[in-house]
Amino acid sequence: MEVGYGQFCTVARGAEVLCERWTPLVVRELLCGSRRFNDLHRGVPRMSTSLLARRLQTLESAGVVKRTAVGKVWEYSLTEAGEELRPIVMALGHWGARWIGSRLREDELDAGLLMWDIRRFVRLEEFPPRPVVIHFQLPDAREGERSWWLVVEDGVADLCRDDPGRDVTLCVVASVRALTEIWSGDLTPAQALASRAVQVEGDRADAQQLWRMLGTSAFAPTRQQVMRSAAGGAAAQPRAAGRR
């Protein structure tokens, strides 16, 4: 069985390390701040734990990842070589947001990954100083992933799959697709609320701040720009057609 491309070109040799299935996503998770094995696996839930362990070992051997014992647990972090992948991974994400298209297949919708992504990128600075508990209800998600509680207190965000027993500040009822499309920049909150694909229950002032607090994916601004450009082009087309 052939291993690698058998070329001296550094594009080929770099691809041998980084372009195996799942590897770019493992690097993405490390760039996003995940350190422990279970946290890494949350970001790639459809990847087997044995494969994740092998990919981490390969990245460690290549000098991209280093492993450190913290008590009885191993933590993973990027080396200087790994950190230099940040602009490459970000560029790939922005390229995908701009050119791949927006309509997600059903098998690409993942409530667990979506909620994990929201938890780690919430805009903590936008939350009030008091505790905030947001209950997400996703009726069309897989069983066991239909209820989530985002608890933000003392500048820390925690995500719970079981009711933490706290007073709920806001309740968000949404389809997985609608919430994903808001997060990725394909849909505005106003559009989702108008279509009733998303409903928000709770104090009006808190509800008005919800989307500012949650923020969006790092790649959503690129997608939003594409959507605005497309809408502008569609609006301009009839006028252009009528010119002589």
VOMAR-5590 format. One record per residue (C-alpha): residue number from 1; x, y, z; residue in one letter. Coordinates in steps of 0.5 Angstrom, whole numbers, padded with zeros to 4 digits. Layout:
REM residues N
(sekol NUM,(X,Y,Z),'A'),
...
REM end
This chain:
REM residues 244
(sekol 1,(0000,0000,0000),'M'),
(sekol 2,(0003,0007,-0002),'E'),
(sekol 3,(0004,0012,0004),'V'),
(sekol 4,(0005,0019,0002),'G'),
(sekol 5,(0005,0022,-0005),'Y'),
(sekol 6,(0013,0020,-0006),'G'),
(sekol 7,(0014,0028,-0008),'Q'),
(sekol 8,(0020,0033,-0006),'F'),
(sekol 9,(0015,0038,-0007),'C'),
(sekol 10,(0013,0041,0000),'T'),
(sekol 11,(0006,0042,-0002),'V'),
(sekol 12,(0006,0034,-0002),'A'),
(sekol 13,(0009,0033,0004),'R'),
(sekol 14,(0005,0038,0008),'G'),
(sekol 15,(-0001,0035,0005),'A'),
(sekol 16,(0001,0028,0008),'E'),
(sekol 17,(0001,0031,0015),'V'),
(sekol 18,(-0005,0035,0014),'L'),
(sekol 19,(-0010,0033,0009),'C'),
(sekol 20,(-0012,0026,0012),'E'),
(sekol 21,(-0019,0025,0013),'R'),
(sekol 22,(-0021,0029,0020),'W'),
(sekol 23,(-0014,0032,0021),'T'),
(sekol 24,(-0016,0039,0019),'P'),
(sekol 25,(-0022,0039,0024),'L'),
(sekol 26,(-0017,0036,0029),'V'),
(sekol 27,(-0013,0042,0028),'V'),
(sekol 28,(-0019,0047,0028),'R'),
(sekol 29,(-0021,0044,0035),'E'),
(sekol 30,(-0014,0045,0038),'L'),
(sekol 31,(-0014,0052,0035),'L'),
(sekol 32,(-0021,0054,0038),'C'),
(sekol 33,(-0018,0052,0045),'G'),
(sekol 34,(-0020,0045,0046),'S'),
(sekol 35,(-0014,0042,0050),'R'),
(sekol 36,(-0017,0035,0053),'R'),
(sekol 37,(-0018,0029,0049),'F'),
(sekol 38,(-0026,0029,0051),'N'),
(sekol 39,(-0026,0036,0049),'D'),
(sekol 40,(-0023,0035,0042),'L'),
(sekol 41,(-0028,0029,0041),'H'),
(sekol 42,(-0034,0034,0043),'R'),
(sekol 43,(-0032,0038,0037),'G'),
(sekol 44,(-0031,0032,0032),'V'),
(sekol 45,(-0037,0028,0035),'P'),
(sekol 46,(-0037,0023,0029),'R'),
(sekol 47,(-0030,0021,0029),'M'),
(sekol 48,(-0028,0015,0033),'S'),
(sekol 49,(-0024,0016,0039),'T'),
(sekol 50,(-0019,0011,0037),'S'),
(sekol 51,(-0018,0015,0030),'L'),
(sekol 52,(-0018,0021,0034),'L'),
(sekol 53,(-0012,0018,0038),'A'),
(sekol 54,(-0009,0016,0032),'R'),
(sekol 55,(-0009,0023,0029),'R'),
(sekol 56,(-0006,0026,0035),'L'),
(sekol 57,(-0001,0021,0035),'Q'),
(sekol 58,(0001,0023,0028),'T'),
(sekol 59,(0001,0030,0029),'L'),
(sekol 60,(0005,0030,0035),'E'),
(sekol 61,(0010,0026,0031),'S'),
(sekol 62,(0010,0031,0026),'A'),
(sekol 63,(0012,0036,0031),'G'),
(sekol 64,(0005,0040,0030),'V'),
(sekol 65,(0002,0038,0037),'V'),
(sekol 66,(0005,0037,0044),'K'),
(sekol 67,(0002,0033,0049),'R'),
(sekol 68,(0003,0035,0057),'T'),
(sekol 69,(0001,0031,0063),'A'),
(sekol 70,(-0003,0035,0067),'V'),
(sekol 71,(-0004,0031,0074),'G'),
(sekol 72,(-0007,0024,0071),'K'),
(sekol 73,(-0010,0027,0065),'V'),
(sekol 74,(-0006,0029,0058),'W'),
(sekol 75,(-0007,0036,0055),'E'),
(sekol 76,(-0006,0037,0048),'Y'),
(sekol 77,(-0003,0044,0045),'S'),
(sekol 78,(0000,0046,0038),'L'),
(sekol 79,(0007,0048,0037),'T'),
(sekol 80,(0010,0054,0034),'E'),
(sekol 81,(0009,0050,0027),'A'),
(sekol 82,(0002,0048,0029),'G'),
(sekol 83,(0000,0055,0031),'E'),
(sekol 84,(0003,0057,0024),'E'),
(sekol 85,(-0003,0053,0021),'L'),
(sekol 86,(-0008,0058,0024),'R'),
(sekol 87,(-0009,0063,0018),'P'),
(sekol 88,(-0009,0057,0013),'I'),
(sekol 89,(-0015,0054,0017),'V'),
(sekol 90,(-0018,0060,0018),'M'),
(sekol 91,(-0017,0062,0010),'A'),
(sekol 92,(-0020,0055,0008),'L'),
(sekol 93,(-0026,0057,0013),'G'),
(sekol 94,(-0027,0063,0010),'H'),
(sekol 95,(-0027,0060,0003),'W'),
(sekol 96,(-0032,0055,0004),'G'),
(sekol 97,(-0037,0061,0007),'A'),
(sekol 98,(-0036,0065,0001),'R'),
(sekol 99,(-0036,0059,-0005),'W'),
(sekol 100,(-0039,0052,-0002),'I'),
(sekol 101,(-0046,0055,-0002),'G'),
(sekol 102,(-0051,0055,0004),'S'),
(sekol 103,(-0056,0049,0003),'R'),
(sekol 104,(-0054,0044,0009),'L'),
(sekol 105,(-0056,0037,0008),'R'),
(sekol 106,(-0059,0034,0013),'E'),
(sekol 107,(-0053,0029,0015),'D'),
(sekol 108,(-0049,0036,0016),'E'),
(sekol 109,(-0054,0038,0021),'L'),
(sekol 110,(-0051,0037,0028),'D'),
(sekol 111,(-0054,0040,0035),'A'),
(sekol 112,(-0049,0037,0039),'G'),
(sekol 113,(-0043,0041,0035),'L'),
(sekol 114,(-0047,0047,0034),'L'),
(sekol 115,(-0049,0048,0041),'M'),
(sekol 116,(-0041,0046,0043),'W'),
(sekol 117,(-0039,0052,0038),'D'),
(sekol 118,(-0044,0057,0041),'I'),
(sekol 119,(-0042,0055,0048),'R'),
(sekol 120,(-0034,0057,0046),'R'),
(sekol 121,(-0035,0063,0042),'F'),
(sekol 122,(-0041,0067,0046),'V'),
(sekol 123,(-0039,0074,0047),'R'),
(sekol 124,(-0038,0074,0055),'L'),
(sekol 125,(-0037,0081,0055),'E'),
(sekol 126,(-0044,0082,0052),'E'),
(sekol 127,(-0047,0079,0058),'F'),
(sekol 128,(-0050,0083,0064),'P'),
(sekol 129,(-0046,0082,0071),'P'),
(sekol 130,(-0052,0077,0073),'R'),
(sekol 131,(-0053,0070,0072),'P'),
(sekol 132,(-0056,0068,0065),'V'),
(sekol 133,(-0059,0062,0063),'V'),
(sekol 134,(-0061,0060,0056),'I'),
(sekol 135,(-0065,0054,0055),'H'),
(sekol 136,(-0065,0052,0048),'F'),
(sekol 137,(-0070,0047,0046),'Q'),
(sekol 138,(-0069,0043,0039),'L'),
(sekol 139,(-0075,0039,0038),'P'),
(sekol 140,(-0072,0036,0031),'D'),
(sekol 141,(-0066,0034,0034),'A'),
(sekol 142,(-0064,0027,0035),'R'),
(sekol 143,(-0066,0024,0042),'E'),
(sekol 144,(-0062,0026,0048),'G'),
(sekol 145,(-0060,0033,0044),'E'),
(sekol 146,(-0066,0036,0044),'R'),
(sekol 147,(-0065,0040,0051),'S'),
(sekol 148,(-0059,0045,0052),'W'),
(sekol 149,(-0058,0050,0058),'W'),
(sekol 150,(-0053,0055,0057),'L'),
(sekol 151,(-0051,0058,0064),'V'),
(sekol 152,(-0046,0064,0064),'V'),
(sekol 153,(-0044,0067,0070),'E'),
(sekol 154,(-0038,0070,0073),'D'),
(sekol 155,(-0035,0071,0066),'G'),
(sekol 156,(-0035,0063,0065),'V'),
(sekol 157,(-0040,0060,0060),'A'),
(sekol 158,(-0042,0053,0061),'D'),
(sekol 159,(-0046,0048,0057),'L'),
(sekol 160,(-0051,0043,0060),'C'),
(sekol 161,(-0055,0037,0057),'R'),
(sekol 162,(-0059,0036,0064),'D'),
(sekol 163,(-0063,0041,0067),'D'),
(sekol 164,(-0058,0045,0072),'P'),
(sekol 165,(-0064,0047,0076),'G'),
(sekol 166,(-0063,0055,0075),'R'),
(sekol 167,(-0068,0060,0074),'D'),
(sekol 168,(-0069,0061,0066),'V'),
(sekol 169,(-0067,0067,0063),'T'),
(sekol 170,(-0069,0066,0056),'L'),
(sekol 171,(-0072,0060,0052),'C'),
(sekol 172,(-0070,0059,0045),'V'),
(sekol 173,(-0075,0054,0041),'V'),
(sekol 174,(-0072,0053,0034),'A'),
(sekol 175,(-0071,0048,0029),'S'),
(sekol 176,(-0063,0045,0028),'V'),
(sekol 177,(-0063,0048,0021),'R'),
(sekol 178,(-0065,0055,0023),'A'),
(sekol 179,(-0061,0056,0029),'L'),
(sekol 180,(-0055,0053,0025),'T'),
(sekol 181,(-0056,0058,0019),'E'),
(sekol 182,(-0057,0064,0024),'I'),
(sekol 183,(-0050,0061,0027),'W'),
(sekol 184,(-0047,0061,0020),'S'),
(sekol 185,(-0049,0067,0017),'G'),
(sekol 186,(-0054,0064,0012),'D'),
(sekol 187,(-0060,0067,0016),'L'),
(sekol 188,(-0061,0073,0020),'T'),
(sekol 189,(-0065,0073,0027),'P'),
(sekol 190,(-0070,0077,0024),'A'),
(sekol 191,(-0072,0073,0019),'Q'),
(sekol 192,(-0072,0066,0023),'A'),
(sekol 193,(-0077,0070,0028),'L'),
(sekol 194,(-0081,0072,0023),'A'),
(sekol 195,(-0082,0065,0020),'S'),
(sekol 196,(-0083,0062,0027),'R'),
(sekol 197,(-0077,0058,0025),'A'),
(sekol 198,(-0074,0061,0032),'V'),
(sekol 199,(-0078,0063,0038),'Q'),
(sekol 200,(-0075,0067,0044),'V'),
(sekol 201,(-0079,0067,0050),'E'),
(sekol 202,(-0077,0071,0056),'G'),
(sekol 203,(-0076,0078,0058),'D'),
(sekol 204,(-0077,0083,0052),'R'),
(sekol 205,(-0070,0087,0054),'A'),
(sekol 206,(-0066,0080,0055),'D'),
(sekol 207,(-0069,0077,0048),'A'),
(sekol 208,(-0067,0084,0045),'Q'),
(sekol 209,(-0060,0082,0047),'Q'),
(sekol 210,(-0060,0075,0046),'L'),
(sekol 211,(-0057,0075,0039),'W'),
(sekol 212,(-0051,0080,0041),'R'),
(sekol 213,(-0050,0076,0047),'M'),
(sekol 214,(-0049,0069,0043),'L'),
(sekol 215,(-0045,0072,0037),'G'),
(sekol 216,(-0044,0068,0031),'T'),
(sekol 217,(-0039,0063,0028),'S'),
(sekol 218,(-0032,0066,0026),'A'),
(sekol 219,(-0034,0065,0019),'F'),
(sekol 220,(-0041,0068,0019),'A'),
(sekol 221,(-0039,0075,0017),'P'),
(sekol 222,(-0036,0072,0010),'T'),
(sekol 223,(-0043,0069,0009),'R'),
(sekol 224,(-0047,0075,0011),'Q'),
(sekol 225,(-0043,0079,0006),'Q'),
(sekol 226,(-0044,0074,0000),'V'),
(sekol 227,(-0052,0074,0002),'M'),
(sekol 228,(-0052,0081,0002),'R'),
(sekol 229,(-0049,0082,-0005),'S'),
(sekol 230,(-0053,0076,-0008),'A'),
(sekol 231,(-0059,0080,-0005),'A'),
(sekol 232,(-0057,0087,-0008),'G'),
(sekol 233,(-0055,0083,-0015),'G'),
(sekol 234,(-0062,0080,-0015),'A'),
(sekol 235,(-0065,0087,-0013),'A'),
(sekol 236,(-0061,0091,-0018),'A'),
(sekol 237,(-0063,0086,-0024),'Q'),
(sekol 238,(-0070,0088,-0026),'P'),
(sekol 239,(-0067,0095,-0027),'R'),
(sekol 240,(-0061,0093,-0031),'A'),
(sekol 241,(-0066,0089,-0035),'A'),
(sekol 242,(-0070,0095,-0037),'G'),
(sekol 243,(-0064,0100,-0039),'R'),
(sekol 244,(-0063,0101,-0046),'R'),
REM end
